[in-house]
């Protein structure tokens, strides 16, 4: 079986000399990706990195000071850079991912200083890969375990979190993060993985690290946010919600708190943005999402935690009368359907047999 290689997660020692010219730096960056300069992938990386370098020059930001905060500023900037035009949000997300990969290259080369405690995970990832092979899973599942573990390691480095201090809170933040990680992407996009899948695969990887003695055991119980705990208690005591309903509501409320922060700081624009993002992630559950968000807002309004007008920030979901199957069929229509089935053959199709 071919040996799988993992990206380096240990930055090189600090370089004393100044970085080379942008052209030489970009050529070295493409070489590290094993990408030919004439390939379509190289063109996309070239556009992203050259735009980023131009933006840095306009703002006087030195390479050695780059971090994820700077990459986030670049992603959100209202582009007025000479020679470049404003981009659509979806394109800017891909742009940001390529820029973060360039920043990771600068860290690997020693042009950006990374604080102590961001240690090498490459050895653990290789051993984890061998353990996954020993489980003899199907190729798609084993690949998912490996890629999610590497994605987690990349996210830890981007967010500057020591992997030895991983706890349940870090797992939840990883599970719900809006991915702009510098990982390899298929057709320009990182495969979407839901929070449930991320938690499942990462807990498996963390259990492996614990078995190796690399990290302390991680408690599965996560401290509940006070507003969320009060809301769940209100649902059960005053609204008569079942345990199944509470289990379904809680992840959405937790995610809303994680995205928007304290309810006292919420505004209509933030709520609409959060709703738009979640409705794209779970298009089949938009109606339930509206119900949960409005229920939580009513509770907060009753507690004096946010303004009553915010209840109108959640848009209604339009339902079309003929967009779904009819709820019932009258007997005459059923008889016509049965009569339409062919009966000239000795054994008619299974779905056309008379009852």
CORNORVEN-V421708 format. One line per field, one symbol per residue. phi: phi as a letter, one per 40 degrees, with the letter a starting at -180 (. if undefined). A space follows every 10 residues. Layout:
BEGIN
phi = ???
END
This chain:
BEGIN
phi = .cccbbccbb ccdccccccc cdcccccccc cccfbccccc cccccccccc ccccccccbg ccccccaccc cccccccccb cdgbbcbcdc ccccdccccc cccccccccg cbcbcchccc bdcccccccc cccccfccdc cccccccccc cccccdcccf bcccbcbccc cccccbcccb ccbcbcfgbc dcbccccccc cccccccccc ccgcbccbcc cbcccdcccc ccccdccbbg cccccccccd dccdcccccb gcdcccbccc cccccccccc cbccbccccc cccccccccc cccgcacccc ccccccccbc cbcbcccabc dccccccccc ccbcccbcdd cbccc
END
